[in-house]
């Protein structure tokens, strides 16, 4: 795979996103994550999965520079695939931990919040949060449900409407992450938690996870194409396209300088 490094350990697997410096999410990366987690779900030797990134970046979110170039069919396919990936991860039955190795805004948060535990690198500069409103991307109902699952209705509602990005201390206080860890220890901390899960009777553990998530799963719109249709349609709104173009041009200029 081009964008994924898969590391097998005794009883569990580490899925490391590896797409450039910031792990920006495009369609190819989404498809590779889908295939990887599908295979791991069926692998009887893999009892749990850790998702991680690279130093300083878990994932910077959607690759808006690439996505801006997609035509209507391509962007519709992307949002449908990304929605399917979210549903796949949020319904993943085995223990699932995110080792957040730095920045994780927007699309990075979408991936991280599906996991059972999130260990985030310490550092005021690292941020996490669903800032879709702030960057003019329509959030899905499914994402509002998972945010509320971790933070409660009131706080998640305020943060989503504000498009707020949280630093580590704010994310910890809100319940969005479990623990802040020095960057070099984030993956080790996630592995320690995974080994703890592996000590439990696996049938009991999986049954318990299913019971804990039942109310969340019952609220999900399982039609990924339907849940992301709004985002695809609003993507082409002229004023949103103009703002997106300005952002892409500004970001592209920074990369060249």
Beta strands, then each sheet from edge to edge (+ up, - down):
strand 1: 4-8
strand 2: 12-17
strand 3: 48-52
strand 4: 56-57
strand 5: 95-100
strand 6: 102-105
strand 7: 117-121
strand 8: 127-129
strand 9: 166-167
strand 10: 179-181
sheet 1: 1+ 2- 3- 5- 7- 10-
sheet 2: 4+ 6+ 8+ 9-
end
